[in-house]
Amino acid sequence: MKPPKSGSARVRYEWREWGKFMLAYAIACGVMALLIFVVSTPEHTAALWRDTIPTLSVVAGIWLLWPLSATVKKSDPAAS
């Protein structure tokens, strides 16, 4: 199934895809937090705190640009 080209359908599509990612992000961070709590040794869990969670957060922030740009394009009267 191809994504819609423009309009309200495109905006809904972009926000839905970002929402799916955020659900996966929440699950991944929850699992990592559980692992960090269970292992509870800083030398074994430092990579999760220092590398993985911040990287996922950067990806979430960058991905947020797509639904925001689709929303702005839809509301821009010159884009119609």
C-alpha positions, 0 to 999 in steps of 0.5 A: 500500500502506497502512502497518500501523496498529499492532503489530510490523508497524508497528514494522518498517515505521517502522524500514524507512522510516527505514533507507531514509532513512538509506541516501539520507542516506549516499549524499547525504552521500557525493556531497557529500563527493566534490563538496567534495573535487573542487571544493576551494575553500571559497567554493564548498563552504561551503553544502554544509558549512554548510547542506545536511549539517546540515539533512539531519542534523536531518531524520534526527534528527526522523525517528528519533522515529517509529520510536522512538515506534512501538517504545515504544508497542508495548512499553508494556503500557498501549497494548495 
